[in-house]
Amino acid sequence: MKTPASMLSKITLSLMLAGSLAACNQNKTEDKTATTTTPAASSTTGARAEEIVFVNSDSLLTKYEYFKDMSARLEKKGKAAQADLVGRGQAFQREVAEYQKAAATMSADQRQATEQRLQRKQQELQAYQQNAGAQVQNDQAGEQAKLYEKVAEFLKTYAKDKGYKMVMTYQKGNSGILYGDASLDITSDVVKKLNEAYTKDKK
């Protein structure tokens, strides 16, 4: 069974916003003539016209309060499951030790019956351990899906409001972005607004 630390590491590495999130185009209110003059106007006024931006997923995970709470929930479940398994394993080991002490005074039939019972308990314990591990993984996958949907839905609205056509993700050592100008990094603003929304949801 995976430890809480390895679980959280997997969550961090697996949160890839996976490519891009397409946003709706801004409403066009200018007529055709006005539209043809927009590029020149933008260049003279120095207005920002970025259509592709990116979010640093490492920073997002370390600063997003929802992710912190999610990680705490998973860690708590992982520790509880681990403690349960340890307790069951220790109880089984005590039974085995008691049998080994008493085996010399037991009849052949008693030894055979006890060994068969212990063997069944060992198999049951192994099955329980596998089921517990699968449950932890299912909980983790469910939480990851919720996190992705929450961030993705937020970014769709955010990109539409800002006029961005694409929001990409950057993660050190595991990213398709080799270089991005700092002006295209919207992580701080995204984290701020995500935390504001999460605080409202908690209330």
N, C-alpha and C positions, 0 to 999 in steps of 0.2 A: 504494500500500500504506500502511496506517495505521502511524503511529509508535507506539512503546511508550507514550508519554505519552498519546496520544489513546485507545489501547486501555484503559489503566487508568481514564481519565476515564469512558469508556463503561461500564466494569464498575461503577464507583461509582454512576453515575446509574441503571443498569439494575437494581441490586439493590433491588427493592421487594418486600417480603414479600407485597405484593399483597393488600390487604384484611385478612382475618382468618383465624386458625387456630382451629377449634372444638376445644374440649377436652372430655373426658368429665366428666360430673357427678360430684361427690363422692358416695361411698357414704352412703346415708341409714340411720342406725342408730336414730334417734329414732322413737317411735311417733307416730301422728297428733296426739295431744293435745300432746305435747312440741313438735312441729313448729310448731304454731300459736302457741306462746309464744316462738319463737326471735327474731323481730324485736324484741320488747320487751327481751329479755335482751341482745341485741346493742347496743341503743341505750344501755342503762344501763351496760354494761361498757366501752363505747367501743371494742369490737373492730372491726377493719377488715373490711369486707365487700365490697370492690371485686370486681366480676366482669369488668370490661373494663379492660385495661391497655394500655400501648403501649411499643414499643421504638424508640429513636432510631437509625435505620439509619446515619446519618452517623458517630455515635460507635461503633456496632458495627463498622463497616468499618475504622475507624482503630485499633481496639484488639483486634480478633480476630486472633489469631496465624495461624490457618489462612488468612485472607484475605491477610495479609501474605506468607505463603509462596506462596500461589497467584499473587499479583501478581508476585512475584519470578520465578516459573517462566514466566509469560506474557511478562514483560519480556525474560527471557533468550532465549526462543524468537523473540520479535520482533526483537531485536537481531541474532541469528544469521541470520534470514531476510533482514533488511535488508542486512547485510554481504555475504551471498551475492549478492544482486541487484546491489549496487553493484559487486562484483568482476566479475560477468558483463557488466554494462553497460560498465565501463571497458575490459574485454578487447575487446568489440565495437567500441568507439570507436577503439581502437588499430588494429584491422584496417581500419576505414574510413580512418583517417589514412594508413596504409601504402599503401592502394590509391590514394588521391588523389595521393600522391607519385609512385607508379610508373605512373600511368595514361598519362602522356604517352609513355612508352617501350613501352607494350603495344599489341598489335595489336587491331583492332576485335573479333575473336572473343574474345580474352583479356579485354578490358574487359567485353564482354557476359556472359561466363561468370562473371567475378568479381562483377559487379553482381547477377546473379541469385542467386549464392551468398550474398552479403551480405544481399540482400532476404529470403531464406529464414531466415537466421540472426536477422534482426531480428524476423521473425514468430514464430520459435521463442522468442526472448527475451521477447516480449510475452505469449505464451501461458504461459510459465514464470512470469512475474511475476503473472499473473492467478491461476494455480493456487496460487502461494505465498501470495497474499493471502487466497484462499479457505480455505486450510489454517489460517492464523493465526486467521481468524474462526471456523472450526469448533472449533479448540482453545479459543478464548475462550468460545464458547457452551457447550462441554462443561464447562469449569471453572465457569461461572456456574450451570449446572444442578446440579452437585455441591454448590456452596456453598449454593444455595437449599434443596436436599433436606436437607443437614446441619443447617441452622438450623431449617427447618420441623419436622423430626423431633424435634429437641431441644425445641422450644417446645411440641409436643404433649404430651410427657411432663412438661415443666416446668409447663404450665398445669394439667394434671390434678393434679399434686402440690400446687399452690398453691390450687386451687379456682377458677381463672379460667375464664370462659366464652368470652372472646375476647381475642386478643392482636393489636393493631393496630400499624402501622408509621408512624413520623413521619420526614419528611425536609424540611429547611428549603427553602422555595421550591417544593416539589413534594409536597404532602401534603394529605390530606383532613381532617386534624386542625388546626383553627384554634387550639384551646387545649386543654391538658390539664394538670390539676393535677400538681404535682411528685410527689405521693404515688403517682400512677399510672404513673410512669416506672420501669420495671424494668430499664433498659438495663444499669446497672452490675452487677447480680447476674447477669443473663443472660450478659454478657461474661465475668465471672469464672468461671462454671460451664462455659461453652463452652471457654474456654482450659484449664481443668482437664481436661476430657474430651479435648481435642486433645492435651494433653501425654501423657496415658495412651496414646492411640492411637499416638503417635509412638514410644513405648517398646516 
